[in-house]
Amino acid sequence: MTGLKTVILDKISRCEAVVGVIGLGYVGLPLAVEMAEAGYRTIGFDVQRKKVDAVNAGQNYIGDIVGNTLKEVVEEGKLSATSDFDFIRDVDAVLICVPTPLDQYQQPDISYVKNSTESVARRLHRGMLVVLESTTYPGTTEELLKPILESSGLRCGEDFYLAFSPERVDPGNKTYRTKNTPKVVGGVGQEATAVAAALYRNVLSGGVYEVSSPAVAEMEKLLENTYRNINIGLANEMAIICNRMGINVWEVIDAAKTKPYGFQAFYPGPGLGGHCIPLDPFYLTWKAREYDYHTRLIETSGEINTAMPEYVVDRAMKVLNKNRTAMNGARVLVLGVAYKADIDDCRESPALHVLEHLEREGALVSYYDPYIPEVRHKGRIYRGEAALTDELLQSADIAIICTAHAAFDYERIQRLSKEVFDTRNAMRDVKDRSNIELL
């Protein structure tokens, strides 16, 4: 064991290491809170002053943080936030948790990762551990981060350690949170892997699985979400086929999942949403081109899922046609714009594309979501209805359920609506189905 490894492992085991977390969003803030709760002095870094001020005031803006935990660790002096990146000089381990979106050409935008790494490189010191958690293409850690960090004059594996450990955040999941979700870690060299794994084991209860390199960890993350993307694409295609054949796809899936092996249930819907599943596969397709490979299955699944909002509008149009009502000028109420049930997150939500397509067809569109009073999409601000009143339901020619929030009274929605198009099977327990159309 090298002296460098011994020193940092000793700091980690004694909870004397200072931990920095760059990016205080859905990934970074819960992780920072867990680090602080475990006893590490933790500094959160973010360029958005609003987030920094909220953290320092103990004000939680992330649903996955339970109760008053954030406020408690801030008041105890274990967690603070800043926009001054010079404080990176004070940390022993820095975890990078910044966004990795796609650009307008569906290509990876790693500018946030690059900028954050450059900020670290300017303050890098001997004995520091750097871990990237942001989802990205295989090779990023070693091909992008390592050269930037070594521009400081320090050598990876000799003066500092570098690793990749993919975030696994599922907003709204009541069972698995940051604390108890297993962690995958791959470092540049065995010592880096061991040091990063030691830090996570001291903080998280879900266990740590070590892999041989950052590239394996990077690819593992893409496999997780590509797997879900493709299987949801299959479920969506099955829904389209079943509709044409007059078969209830939801009943088909319920029957299939009785098989105790070889089948995992995935469900259709108005499209894909969230910060991972719609985006991550494109990182893999982009990188695969470098190796002269065309990811046919992944891209086909993406095409199916991307087309679902337009399919939803087409189906809604057919429901209206049965009542001799044109979509142009029809009053359409969209119920739920969050990308999944019971959260306030509308990133990449398919409901936003449904709104867009409805307006393109001339519909008079309104929406109600108890968690999201207003939303911005393609430069436009949509403001939701203040309440789901009887008058609102009765005045709509059709209500389209895009998000299956538990807060919705589905019996009431069915009773007061002229027509309901349920894209989530949210009304499965409603007995009167005379005005319900399923995806």
C-alpha positions in Angstrom: 0.0 0.0 0.0 1.4 3.4 -1.0 1.8 6.2 1.5 -0.7 8.3 -0.5 -3.3 5.6 -0.2 -2.6 5.0 3.5 -3.1 8.7 4.3 -6.4 9.2 2.5 -7.8 5.8 3.7 -7.0 6.9 7.3 -8.8 10.2 6.8 -11.8 8.4 5.3 -11.9 5.8 8.1 -11.8 8.5 10.8 -14.3 10.7 9.0 -11.7 13.4 8.9 -11.8 13.8 5.1 -13.5 16.9 3.8 -15.8 16.1 1.0 -16.8 18.4 -1.8 -19.8 17.9 -4.0 -20.1 19.9 -7.3 -23.7 20.2 -8.5 -26.5 20.5 -5.9 -29.3 19.0 -7.9 -31.2 15.7 -7.8 -28.0 13.7 -7.5 -25.6 16.0 -5.7 -27.7 17.4 -2.9 -28.9 14.0 -1.5 -25.3 12.7 -1.8 -24.0 15.7 0.1 -26.5 15.2 2.8 -25.6 11.5 3.2 -21.9 12.5 3.4 -22.6 15.0 6.1 -24.9 12.6 8.0 -22.1 10.1 8.0 -19.9 12.6 9.8 -17.9 14.1 7.0 -17.5 17.9 6.8 -19.1 18.5 3.4 -19.0 21.5 1.1 -21.5 21.7 -1.8 -20.6 23.7 -4.9 -23.0 25.2 -7.4 -23.0 28.1 -9.8 -26.7 28.8 -9.1 -26.8 31.2 -6.1 -30.4 30.3 -5.4 -29.5 26.7 -4.6 -26.5 27.8 -2.5 -28.7 30.1 -0.5 -31.4 27.5 0.0 -28.9 24.9 1.3 -27.3 27.3 3.7 -30.7 28.2 5.0 -31.5 24.6 5.5 -34.3 24.7 2.9 -34.8 21.4 1.0 -35.8 21.5 -2.6 -35.2 17.8 -3.5 -38.0 15.3 -2.7 -35.6 12.4 -2.1 -34.2 14.0 1.1 -36.3 12.8 4.0 -37.7 15.1 6.7 -35.5 17.7 8.3 -32.2 16.0 7.5 -30.8 18.8 5.4 -31.7 21.4 8.0 -30.1 19.3 10.7 -26.7 18.8 9.0 -26.5 22.4 8.1 -27.3 23.6 11.6 -24.7 21.1 13.0 -22.1 22.7 10.7 -21.5 19.5 8.7 -22.8 20.8 5.4 -22.4 24.2 3.8 -22.8 25.4 0.2 -20.9 28.0 -1.8 -20.4 29.3 -5.4 -16.7 30.0 -4.6 -14.8 27.1 -6.1 -11.6 28.2 -4.4 -12.9 26.2 -1.4 -12.0 23.1 -3.4 -8.5 23.6 -2.1 -9.9 22.6 1.3 -11.4 19.2 0.3 -9.9 15.7 0.3 -12.5 14.2 -2.0 -14.6 15.9 -4.7 -17.6 14.3 -6.3 -18.8 15.8 -9.6 -22.6 15.5 -10.0 -23.4 18.0 -12.9 -25.9 17.6 -15.8 -24.9 15.8 -19.0 -27.7 16.8 -21.4 -27.9 16.3 -25.1 -27.5 19.2 -27.5 -29.9 20.1 -30.4 -28.3 17.4 -32.5 -28.8 14.7 -29.9 -25.1 14.6 -29.2 -23.6 14.6 -25.7 -23.1 18.0 -24.1 -20.3 17.4 -21.6 -19.5 21.1 -21.1 -20.6 21.0 -17.5 -18.3 18.1 -16.7 -15.4 19.8 -18.6 -15.9 23.1 -16.8 -16.2 21.5 -13.4 -13.1 19.4 -14.0 -11.1 22.5 -15.0 -12.3 24.2 -11.8 -11.0 21.2 -9.8 -7.7 21.1 -11.8 -6.9 24.7 -10.9 -7.2 23.8 -7.2 -6.0 20.1 -7.3 -3.6 19.1 -4.5 -1.7 16.0 -3.6 -3.8 13.3 -1.9 -7.1 14.3 -3.5 -9.8 11.9 -4.7 -11.9 13.0 -7.7 -15.0 11.0 -8.6 -17.3 11.7 -11.5 -20.9 10.6 -11.0 -22.5 12.3 -14.0 -23.7 9.9 -16.7 -21.6 10.0 -19.8 -20.1 7.9 -22.6 -17.4 5.2 -21.9 -14.0 6.8 -21.8 -14.9 10.2 -20.4 -13.1 9.7 -17.1 -9.8 8.7 -18.7 -10.0 10.5 -22.0 -11.3 13.9 -20.7 -11.0 14.2 -17.0 -7.5 12.6 -16.5 -5.7 15.0 -19.0 -7.4 18.0 -17.6 -6.5 17.1 -14.0 -2.9 16.2 -15.0 -2.5 19.7 -16.6 -2.0 20.8 -13.0 1.3 19.0 -13.0 0.1 16.3 -10.7 0.1 12.7 -11.9 -3.0 10.4 -11.6 -2.3 7.4 -9.4 0.8 9.0 -8.0 -0.4 12.3 -6.6 -4.2 12.0 -6.8 -6.9 9.4 -7.4 -9.6 9.4 -10.1 -12.7 7.2 -10.4 -16.1 7.0 -11.9 -19.2 5.9 -9.9 -22.5 6.3 -11.7 -25.4 8.0 -10.0 -28.5 5.9 -9.4 -31.2 8.3 -8.5 -34.9 7.4 -9.0 -37.0 10.4 -8.0 -40.1 9.5 -6.0 -38.9 5.9 -5.3 -40.0 5.2 -1.7 -37.9 2.1 -1.3 -34.5 2.9 -2.8 -32.8 6.2 -2.2 -29.2 7.4 -2.3 -28.5 5.8 1.0 -29.5 2.2 0.3 -28.9 1.9 -3.5 -25.9 -0.2 -4.4 -22.9 1.7 -5.8 -20.7 0.7 -8.7 -17.1 2.1 -8.6 -14.4 1.9 -11.2 -11.1 3.8 -10.7 -8.0 4.6 -12.7 -6.0 1.8 -11.1 -6.8 -0.5 -8.2 -5.8 2.0 -5.6 -8.2 4.6 -6.9 -11.0 2.0 -6.9 -10.2 1.0 -3.3 -10.1 4.6 -2.0 -13.4 5.6 -3.7 -15.1 2.4 -2.6 -14.0 3.0 1.0 -15.6 6.4 1.0 -18.9 5.2 -0.3 -18.9 2.2 2.0 -18.5 4.5 5.0 -21.5 6.5 3.9 -24.0 4.3 2.1 -25.7 1.1 3.2 -26.5 -0.5 -0.2 -23.1 -1.9 -0.7 -20.3 -1.2 -3.2 -19.5 -3.2 -6.3 -16.0 -2.7 -7.6 -15.2 -3.0 -11.3 -11.9 -3.0 -13.2 -12.0 0.4 -14.8 -14.0 3.7 -15.2 -15.0 2.6 -18.7 -16.8 -0.5 -17.3 -18.6 1.6 -14.8 -19.5 4.2 -17.5 -20.8 1.5 -19.8 -22.7 -0.3 -16.9 -24.7 2.9 -16.3 -25.6 3.2 -20.0 -26.7 -0.5 -20.1 -29.1 0.1 -17.1 -31.0 2.8 -18.8 -30.7 1.5 -22.4 -32.3 -1.7 -21.1 -35.2 0.2 -19.7 -35.5 2.4 -22.8 -35.7 -0.6 -25.2 -38.1 -2.5 -23.0 -40.4 0.5 -22.7 -40.1 0.9 -26.5 -41.3 -2.7 -26.8 -44.2 -2.1 -24.5 -45.2 1.0 -26.5 -45.1 -0.9 -29.8 -47.2 -3.7 -28.2 -49.7 -1.1 -27.2 -50.0 0.2 -30.8 -50.4 -3.3 -32.1 -52.9 -4.4 -29.4 -55.0 -1.3 -30.1 -55.2 -2.1 -33.8 -56.2 -5.7 -32.9 -58.7 -4.7 -30.3 -56.8 -6.2 -27.4 -56.2 -4.7 -24.0 -52.4 -4.4 -23.7 -52.6 -3.8 -20.0 -54.4 -7.1 -19.5 -51.8 -8.8 -21.7 -48.9 -7.4 -19.6 -50.7 -8.5 -16.3 -51.0 -12.0 -17.7 -47.4 -12.2 -18.9 -46.0 -11.1 -15.6 -47.5 -14.1 -13.8 -44.6 -16.1 -15.3 -42.1 -16.4 -12.5 -39.0 -16.3 -14.7 -37.8 -14.8 -18.0 -40.2 -11.8 -18.0 -40.1 -8.4 -16.4 -43.0 -6.1 -16.8 -42.6 -2.8 -18.5 -45.5 -0.6 -19.3 -46.5 1.7 -22.2 -47.2 5.4 -21.9 -47.2 8.7 -23.7 -43.4 8.6 -24.1 -40.2 8.7 -22.0 -39.3 11.3 -19.5 -36.7 12.1 -16.8 -33.0 12.9 -16.7 -31.7 9.4 -17.7 -33.8 7.0 -19.8 -34.6 9.3 -22.8 -31.0 10.7 -22.9 -28.5 8.1 -21.8 -28.8 5.7 -24.8 -27.8 8.5 -27.1 -24.4 8.7 -25.4 -23.9 5.1 -26.3 -25.0 5.5 -30.0 -22.8 8.6 -30.3 -19.7 6.8 -28.9 -20.4 3.6 -31.0 -20.0 5.6 -34.2 -16.3 6.1 -33.3 -16.0 2.3 -33.6 -17.9 2.1 -36.9 -21.0 0.5 -35.3 -24.6 1.5 -35.9 -26.8 0.8 -32.8 -29.9 -0.3 -34.7 -32.0 -1.7 -31.8 -31.3 1.3 -29.5 -32.1 3.9 -32.2 -35.3 2.0 -33.3 -36.5 2.0 -29.7 -35.8 5.7 -29.5 -37.8 6.4 -32.6 -40.8 4.5 -31.1 -40.7 6.2 -27.8 -40.2 9.7 -29.3 -43.2 9.2 -31.5 -45.6 8.3 -28.6 -46.7 11.9 -27.8 -47.9 12.4 -31.4 -49.6 8.9 -31.2 -51.4 10.0 -28.1 -52.7 13.1 -29.8 -53.8 11.0 -32.8 -55.7 8.6 -30.6 -57.3 11.5 -28.7 -58.4 12.9 -32.0 -60.1 9.6 -32.8 -61.9 9.6 -29.5 -63.2 13.1 -30.2 -64.3 12.0 -33.7 -66.6 9.4 -32.2 -68.5 12.4 -30.7 -68.4 14.3 -34.0 -66.0 16.8 -32.3 -63.0 18.2 -34.2 -59.7 18.5 -32.5 -59.4 22.0 -33.9 -61.2 24.1 -31.3 -61.8 21.3 -28.9 -61.2 21.9 -25.2 -58.5 19.4 -24.1 -57.5 19.0 -20.4 -54.1 17.3 -19.8 -53.9 15.7 -16.3 -50.3 15.6 -15.1 -47.2 17.0 -16.7 -44.6 15.4 -14.4 -42.6 12.7 -16.1 -43.7 10.1 -13.5 -46.3 9.8 -10.8 -46.2 11.8 -7.5 -43.1 14.0 -8.1 -42.6 17.6 -9.2 -40.0 16.7 -11.9 -41.0 17.5 -15.5 -37.6 17.1 -17.2 -38.0 15.6 -20.6 -41.7 14.8 -19.7 -43.7 13.4 -22.7 -46.7 15.4 -21.4 -44.9 18.6 -22.6 -44.7 17.2 -26.1 -48.4 16.2 -25.9 -49.3 19.8 -25.0 -47.2 21.0 -28.0 -48.8 18.6 -30.5 -52.3 19.4 -29.2 -51.8 23.1 -29.8 -50.4 22.4 -33.2 -53.7 20.6 -34.0 -55.6 23.7 -32.9 -56.9 22.4 -29.6 -57.7 24.8 -26.7 -55.3 23.2 -24.2 -55.2 23.5 -20.4 -53.4 21.3 -17.8 -53.6 20.5 -14.1 -50.8 19.0 -12.0 -50.9 19.3 -8.2 -47.1 19.3 -8.1 -46.3 21.7 -11.0 -48.1 25.0 -11.2 -46.2 26.1 -14.3 -43.7 24.7 -16.7 -41.4 26.0 -19.5 -41.2 24.1 -22.8 -39.3 25.3 -25.8 -39.2 28.9 -24.6 -42.9 29.0 -23.7 -44.4 29.1 -20.2 -47.5 27.0 -19.6 -49.4 27.8 -16.5 -51.5 25.1 -15.0 -55.0 25.4 -13.6 -55.2 26.3 -9.9 -57.6 23.5 -9.0 -59.2 20.5 -10.7 -62.8 21.9 -10.3 -66.0 20.3 -11.4 -66.4 23.1 -14.0 -63.0 22.4 -15.5 -63.6 18.7 -15.9 -67.2 19.2 -17.3 -66.1 21.9 -19.8 -63.4 19.7 -21.4 -64.3 17.8 -24.5 -61.7 15.2 -23.4 -59.3 14.7 -20.5 -56.0 13.0 -21.2 -54.2 11.4 -18.3 -50.5 11.7 -18.9 -49.3 11.2 -15.3 -50.9 8.8 -12.9 -50.7 10.9 -9.7 -52.2 9.2 -6.7 -53.7 12.6 -5.7 -56.1 12.4 -8.6 -59.7 11.2 -7.7 -60.2 9.0 -10.7 -63.8 8.1 -9.9 -64.6 11.8 -9.9 -62.6 12.4 -13.1 -64.6 9.6 -14.9 -67.9 10.8 -13.6 -67.5 14.5 -14.6 -65.6 14.1 -17.9 -67.2 13.7 -21.3 -64.3 11.5 -22.4 -61.1 10.3 -20.8 -58.1 9.0 -22.6 -56.0 7.2 -20.1 -52.4 6.7 -21.2 -51.2 5.2 -17.9 -54.0 2.7 -17.0 -54.5 5.0 -13.9 -58.2 4.3 -14.0 -57.9 0.5 -13.8 -60.1 0.4 -10.6 -62.8 2.7 -11.9 -66.0 0.5 -12.5 -67.9 2.7 -15.0 -65.7 2.5 -18.1 -68.3 3.9 -20.6 -66.2 7.0 -21.3 -62.7 5.7 -20.8 -60.3 4.9 -23.6 -57.1 3.2 -22.8 -53.8 3.6 -24.6 
